[in-house]
Amino acid sequence: MAERSKQRPARSAAQSQLKQLEARLAHLEGQLKTLRVEASGSVGAARARLENLERRAASQIARAQTTLKESLDTIARTLAASKDTVGLKAGRLTRAVRAGVRAGTRAYRRRGHG
């Protein structure tokens, strides 16, 4: 029997935003590395300008890292809360099914079938 191919679920808006943040962060880190290399080989006013750019890039990277961390923390909290809720609902459903089976068994036996 042929197996069905499993399709990945569509990305949520949060996942897309996280991917964009990660890509932006990687791009900024690459630019910072380039700036550091250029600043190390420069002298005088050019070096000062490059060092100023480096500081600004480092600031942007720090902000992007903070945003990414906050997003991941929010997602982790949401997943934990969802897991707890699903666990509670699954427990209730299991108890309800067992109670239904017991009630059905008792009703069946009362009718003289057992």
C-alpha positions as CSV (number, residue, x, y, z in Angstrom):
1,M,0.0,0.0,0.0
2,A,1.4,3.4,-1.0
3,E,2.2,5.8,1.8
4,R,0.8,9.2,1.7
5,S,3.3,12.0,1.6
6,K,3.1,14.2,4.7
7,Q,2.7,17.8,3.9
8,R,4.1,20.3,6.3
9,P,1.5,22.6,7.8
10,A,1.5,26.1,6.6
11,R,3.7,28.5,8.5
12,S,1.9,30.7,11.1
13,A,2.4,34.4,11.1
14,A,4.6,34.1,14.2
15,Q,6.8,31.6,12.5
16,S,7.2,33.8,9.5
17,Q,8.1,36.8,11.6
18,L,10.7,34.7,13.6
19,K,12.3,33.6,10.3
20,Q,12.4,37.2,9.1
21,L,14.0,38.3,12.4
22,E,16.6,35.5,12.2
23,A,17.4,36.4,8.6
24,R,17.7,40.1,9.6
25,L,19.9,39.3,12.5
26,A,22.2,37.1,10.4
27,H,22.5,39.9,7.8
28,L,23.3,42.5,10.5
29,E,25.9,40.2,12.0
30,G,27.5,39.8,8.6
31,Q,27.6,43.5,8.1
32,L,29.1,44.0,11.5
33,K,31.9,41.5,10.8
34,T,32.7,43.4,7.5
35,L,32.7,46.7,9.3
36,R,35.1,45.4,12.0
37,V,37.5,44.1,9.3
38,E,37.4,47.4,7.4
39,A,37.8,49.5,10.6
40,S,40.8,47.5,11.7
41,G,42.6,48.3,8.4
42,S,41.6,52.0,8.4
43,V,43.3,55.1,9.9
44,G,42.2,58.6,10.9
45,A,38.7,59.9,10.1
46,A,37.8,56.9,8.0
47,R,38.5,54.6,11.0
48,A,36.4,56.9,13.3
49,R,33.5,56.8,10.8
50,L,33.7,53.0,10.5
51,E,33.9,52.6,14.3
52,N,30.8,54.7,14.6
53,L,29.0,52.6,12.1
54,E,30.2,49.5,14.0
55,R,28.6,50.8,17.2
56,R,25.3,51.5,15.5
57,A,25.3,48.0,13.9
58,A,26.1,46.4,17.2
59,S,23.2,48.4,18.7
60,Q,20.8,47.1,16.0
61,I,22.0,43.6,16.5
62,A,21.4,43.8,20.2
63,R,17.8,45.1,19.6
64,A,17.2,42.3,17.1
65,Q,18.5,39.7,19.5
66,T,16.3,41.0,22.3
67,T,13.3,41.0,20.1
68,L,14.0,37.5,19.0
69,K,14.5,36.3,22.6
70,E,11.3,37.9,23.7
71,S,9.4,36.3,20.8
72,L,10.8,32.9,21.6
73,D,9.9,33.3,25.3
74,T,6.4,34.3,24.4
75,I,6.0,31.3,22.1
76,A,7.5,29.0,24.8
77,R,5.0,30.3,27.4
78,T,2.1,29.9,24.9
79,L,3.1,26.3,24.1
80,A,3.4,25.4,27.8
81,A,-0.1,26.9,28.5
82,S,-1.5,25.1,25.5
83,K,0.1,21.8,26.6
84,D,-1.5,22.2,30.0
85,T,-4.9,22.9,28.6
86,V,-4.8,20.0,26.2
87,G,-3.7,17.7,29.0
88,L,-6.6,18.8,31.2
89,K,-9.1,18.4,28.4
90,A,-7.7,15.0,27.4
91,G,-8.0,13.9,31.1
92,R,-11.6,15.0,31.2
93,L,-12.4,13.3,28.0
94,T,-10.8,10.1,29.1
95,R,-12.8,10.1,32.4
96,A,-16.0,10.8,30.5
97,V,-15.4,8.0,28.0
98,R,-14.7,5.6,30.9
99,A,-17.8,6.7,32.7
100,G,-19.8,6.2,29.6
101,V,-18.4,2.7,29.1
102,R,-19.2,1.8,32.7
103,A,-22.8,3.2,32.4
104,G,-23.3,1.3,29.1
105,T,-22.0,-1.9,30.7
106,R,-24.3,-1.5,33.7
107,A,-27.3,-0.8,31.5
108,Y,-26.5,-3.8,29.3
109,R,-26.3,-6.1,32.4
110,R,-29.5,-4.8,33.9
111,R,-31.4,-5.9,30.9
112,G,-30.4,-9.4,31.6
113,H,-27.8,-9.9,28.9
114,G,-24.9,-10.7,31.3
